Amino acid sequence: VMKARVQVFLKPGLYDPQGEAIKGVLQSIGFGMVKDCRQGKIFLIDLEKASGENEARAKVDEMCRKLLANQVIEDYSFEIQD
């Protein structure tokens, strides 16, 4: 079984209301050094029956493009582990 870790975040420059809210709360509870915060999603996916890392990477990329990330407003990255 291979494991994929996918990270999805809003593209740079897009307003992130959840990140802004988190930043505000962090600052209000004493973490004034926080200058920016971006909120995102992480998916941990177990993969079976991949013939190797190349196939696993291709399948995870397809999952991201078809479902996990809205490519108009989000960027994604992922890593595959054995």
Phi, psi and omega in degrees: 000129174261157180239138175244139174240112184251133176244132180232128179223155173299148179297148178304142179092343177276142179294131181242089185299324179291318176299319178296318179297316179298316179302315180299316179294315178302315179296321183288341179256021170105007179253062183297343180287350180286116182257339178203153177211131177243132179262142180213192180233145174235132177243130174251116189236127173269132183244133175247155170063028172276139182283351179169180183297323180298316179294318179300316179299317180296318181292318180293320176300318178296318177301317180296314182293325185272333188218312194286332182230138171270101188295346177291321185239353184234148170253155177222156172215159179206161174226150180247135178233146176282000000 
